[in-house]
Amino acid sequence: MAKRDYYEVLGVPRDANEDALKKAFRKLAMQHHPDRNPGDKAAEAKFKECNEAYDVLKDAEKRAAYDRYGHAAFEGGGGGGGNPFGGGFAGGGFEDIFEQMFGNFGGRAGRGGAQPSGRGSDLRTEVTISLEEAFAGTKTTIRVPSSVTCDHCSGSGAEGGTAQTDTCGTCKGAGKVRAQSGFFLVERTCPTCNGAGRIIKNPCKVCNGAGRVQRDRNLAVTIPAGVEEGTRIRLAGEGEAGLRGAPAGDLYVDVGIRPHPIFQREGNNIFIRVPLRMTQAALGGTVEVPSIDGGRARVSIPTGTQAGDQFRLRSKGFSVLRSAARGDMYVQVSVETPQNLTAKQRELLEQFEAEAEANSRTSPESEGFFSRVKEFWEGLGR
């Protein structure tokens, strides 16, 4: 029986792109998969047909040959000058196609046998520092529980350095085991040999052949000046040791910064809130405030300063990461209403208030607001 056109099999036009091909194949593969159609020979034949079509059209070279020569390009001779690629060009098959379409379930060994990496797992830990330490940078020591290379066997996993091995009985040397998951065949790393395909005949008595043991380590971490909350520092090779001498994973250190009682940070700028007495804000003067580097800064307060006024001190802010520059510091003013007045203070304030009522220029904003309120009520006829 003559083969159907591959584009017709997948139900796509001849100019279909890679995504359209993949979408069409996925739909047909699920529809005709043998696990969904047990005992249905017609569905099995259609499943094989769409596999074959997709295997050719997904590959640019195969597709170009098919577009030029048709099925003859893969039949070992005849038509259009014969098969320019030789026999078996359309190989790959169902297993390769499903791996590409639905993912490599845990990795797959190459055709030459198991290819275990054994790389150690990455680890994550946290360290919390003060705002001053984040400004200046610091060095700190962290304690990390992890797997480290076994000293007894130097990481080989074999007792006395004799690394003789046998083929793993679970995976038969493949390094992978398969299990049915619905109508998918799922492939995972062998739990017995951890993907190596072989097991050590005489395993190390200390690490039981793993080449690594559990131990706490103290590590020095350098935290650069200018780090922000949530900065992640990577320490290459400081994660868990790999299996039987394989490379270690990495350690990631997440930096947290404790709240400060005086300063607030926003990016590279520092904010400090300074409460002023009512008389200080009214008469003006000079106040001294701290800076994040431990120094002191003098701020001139002009006469008639209002609550919420802000003064900027250039280059007195936070360190900029990997730079000698600094942000700015902003001094935000709040005006404190006096409490617990003495009789003399109350008398003076009452005298001040009496004179202020006679002079609207003393509190122009207040006077303006109540004038607008009066006009509003008059407009309502009240």
Solvent accessible surface area in square Angstrom, and as a share of the most:
residue,aa,sasa,rsa
1,M,239,1.07
2,A,96,0.74
3,K,110,0.46
4,R,108,0.39
5,D,45,0.23
6,Y,8,0.03
7,Y,5,0.02
8,E,102,0.46
9,V,12,0.07
10,L,7,0.03
11,G,66,0.63
12,V,19,0.11
13,P,86,0.54
14,R,129,0.47
15,D,122,0.63
16,A,8,0.06
17,N,97,0.50
18,E,115,0.51
19,D,106,0.55
20,A,38,0.29
21,L,3,0.02
22,K,70,0.30
23,K,153,0.65
24,A,18,0.14
25,F,0,0.00
26,R,89,0.33
27,K,146,0.62
28,L,35,0.18
29,A,0,0.00
30,M,55,0.25
31,Q,99,0.44
32,H,25,0.11
33,H,12,0.05
34,P,48,0.30
35,D,72,0.38
36,R,134,0.49
37,N,38,0.20
38,P,112,0.70
39,G,78,0.75
40,D,62,0.32
41,K,155,0.66
42,A,64,0.50
43,A,7,0.05
44,E,56,0.25
45,A,61,0.47
46,K,102,0.43
47,F,10,0.04
48,K,124,0.52
49,E,48,0.22
50,C,2,0.01
51,N,12,0.06
52,E,62,0.28
53,A,0,0.00
54,Y,7,0.03
55,D,8,0.04
56,V,0,0.00
57,L,3,0.01
58,K,55,0.23
59,D,50,0.26
60,A,84,0.65
61,E,115,0.51
62,K,23,0.10
63,R,42,0.15
64,A,62,0.48
65,A,5,0.04
66,Y,7,0.02
67,D,73,0.38
68,R,189,0.69
69,Y,54,0.20
70,G,25,0.24
71,H,40,0.18
72,A,20,0.15
73,A,0,0.00
74,F,36,0.15
75,E,105,0.47
76,G,55,0.53
77,G,34,0.32
78,G,53,0.51
79,G,52,0.50
80,G,54,0.52
81,G,85,0.82
82,G,14,0.13
83,N,24,0.12
84,P,74,0.47
85,F,80,0.34
86,G,33,0.32
87,G,69,0.66
88,G,72,0.69
89,F,50,0.21
90,A,36,0.28
91,G,39,0.37
92,G,42,0.40
93,G,36,0.35
94,F,84,0.35
95,E,67,0.30
96,D,21,0.11
97,I,1,0.00
98,F,21,0.09
99,E,47,0.21
100,Q,107,0.48
101,M,11,0.05
102,F,33,0.14
103,G,33,0.32
104,N,74,0.38
105,F,69,0.29
106,G,54,0.52
107,G,22,0.22
108,R,74,0.27
109,A,21,0.17
110,G,41,0.39
111,R,201,0.73
112,G,79,0.76
113,G,33,0.31
114,A,23,0.18
115,Q,128,0.57
116,P,64,0.40
117,S,86,0.55
118,G,18,0.18
119,R,115,0.42
120,G,2,0.01
121,S,64,0.41
122,D,68,0.35
123,L,38,0.19
124,R,141,0.52
125,T,33,0.19
126,E,121,0.54
127,V,19,0.11
128,T,75,0.44
129,I,5,0.02
130,S,22,0.14
131,L,11,0.05
132,E,78,0.35
133,E,65,0.29
134,A,0,0.00
135,F,24,0.10
136,A,71,0.55
137,G,21,0.20
138,T,31,0.18
139,K,158,0.67
140,T,36,0.21
141,T,91,0.53
142,I,15,0.08
143,R,153,0.56
144,V,5,0.03
145,P,95,0.60
146,S,2,0.01
147,S,5,0.03
148,V,18,0.10
149,T,68,0.39
150,C,1,0.00
151,D,109,0.57
152,H,100,0.45
153,C,9,0.05
154,S,94,0.60
155,G,2,0.02
156,S,40,0.26
157,G,0,0.00
158,A,0,0.00
159,E,34,0.15
160,G,69,0.66
161,G,57,0.55
162,T,70,0.41
163,A,65,0.50
164,Q,119,0.53
165,T,47,0.27
166,D,62,0.32
167,T,69,0.40
168,C,1,0.00
169,G,51,0.49
170,T,69,0.40
171,C,11,0.06
172,K,157,0.66
173,G,24,0.23
174,A,47,0.36
175,G,1,0.01
176,K,35,0.15
177,V,45,0.26
178,R,117,0.43
179,A,49,0.38
180,Q,108,0.48
181,S,56,0.36
182,G,72,0.69
183,F,31,0.13
184,F,45,0.19
185,L,86,0.43
186,V,9,0.05
187,E,24,0.11
188,R,130,0.47
189,T,59,0.35
190,C,0,0.00
191,P,101,0.64
192,T,73,0.42
193,C,2,0.01
194,N,67,0.34
195,G,6,0.06
196,A,31,0.24
197,G,1,0.01
198,R,112,0.41
199,I,69,0.35
200,I,24,0.12
201,K,117,0.50
202,N,75,0.39
203,P,57,0.36
204,C,1,0.01
205,K,164,0.70
206,V,85,0.49
207,C,10,0.06
208,N,126,0.65
209,G,8,0.08
210,A,30,0.23
211,G,1,0.01
212,R,59,0.22
213,V,29,0.17
214,Q,133,0.59
215,R,114,0.42
216,D,66,0.34
217,R,48,0.17
218,N,97,0.50
219,L,27,0.14
220,A,86,0.66
221,V,1,0.00
222,T,83,0.48
223,I,1,0.01
224,P,54,0.34
225,A,37,0.28
226,G,2,0.02
227,V,0,0.00
228,E,92,0.41
229,E,117,0.52
230,G,53,0.51
231,T,37,0.22
232,R,135,0.49
233,I,27,0.14
234,R,141,0.52
235,L,38,0.19
236,A,66,0.51
237,G,40,0.39
238,E,54,0.24
239,G,3,0.03
240,E,31,0.14
241,A,8,0.06
242,G,3,0.03
243,L,27,0.14
244,R,73,0.27
245,G,62,0.59
246,A,23,0.18
247,P,93,0.59
248,A,34,0.26
249,G,0,0.00
250,D,11,0.06
251,L,0,0.00
252,Y,55,0.21
253,V,0,0.00
254,D,21,0.11
255,V,3,0.02
256,G,16,0.15
257,I,28,0.14
258,R,118,0.43
259,P,132,0.83
260,H,41,0.18
261,P,127,0.80
262,I,83,0.42
263,F,12,0.05
264,Q,131,0.58
265,R,50,0.18
266,E,112,0.50
267,G,42,0.40
268,N,57,0.29
269,N,47,0.24
270,I,0,0.00
271,F,35,0.14
272,I,8,0.04
273,R,164,0.60
274,V,19,0.11
275,P,74,0.47
276,L,1,0.01
277,R,149,0.54
278,M,73,0.32
279,T,71,0.41
280,Q,50,0.22
281,A,4,0.03
282,A,52,0.40
283,L,138,0.69
284,G,20,0.19
285,G,42,0.41
286,T,70,0.41
287,V,22,0.13
288,E,90,0.40
289,V,5,0.03
290,P,54,0.34
291,S,4,0.02
292,I,7,0.04
293,D,69,0.36
294,G,70,0.67
295,G,31,0.29
296,R,187,0.68
297,A,10,0.08
298,R,168,0.61
299,V,6,0.03
300,S,84,0.54
301,I,9,0.05
302,P,73,0.46
303,T,106,0.62
304,G,38,0.36
305,T,7,0.04
306,Q,108,0.48
307,A,69,0.53
308,G,60,0.57
309,D,55,0.28
310,Q,87,0.39
311,F,43,0.18
312,R,116,0.42
313,L,36,0.18
314,R,167,0.61
315,S,68,0.44
316,K,71,0.30
317,G,0,0.00
318,F,0,0.00
319,S,13,0.08
320,V,41,0.24
321,L,54,0.27
322,R,206,0.75
323,S,60,0.38
324,A,111,0.86
325,A,56,0.43
326,R,69,0.25
327,G,11,0.10
328,D,19,0.10
329,M,0,0.00
330,Y,38,0.15
331,V,0,0.00
332,Q,66,0.29
333,V,5,0.03
334,S,23,0.15
335,V,49,0.28
336,E,95,0.42
337,T,104,0.61
338,P,53,0.33
339,Q,141,0.63
340,N,147,0.76
341,L,61,0.30
342,T,79,0.46
343,A,87,0.68
344,K,124,0.53
345,Q,87,0.39
346,R,138,0.50
347,E,101,0.45
348,L,90,0.45
349,L,52,0.26
350,E,102,0.46
351,Q,104,0.46
352,F,111,0.46
353,E,91,0.41
354,A,65,0.50
355,E,110,0.49
356,A,21,0.16
357,E,136,0.61
358,A,95,0.74
359,N,61,0.31
360,S,59,0.38
361,R,200,0.73
362,T,60,0.35
363,S,55,0.35
364,P,91,0.57
365,E,139,0.62
366,S,54,0.35
367,E,87,0.39
368,G,25,0.24
369,F,103,0.43
370,F,125,0.52
371,S,49,0.32
372,R,148,0.54
373,V,36,0.21
374,K,129,0.55
375,E,114,0.51
376,F,126,0.52
377,W,134,0.47
378,E,105,0.47
379,G,68,0.65
380,L,93,0.46
381,G,71,0.68
382,R,208,0.76
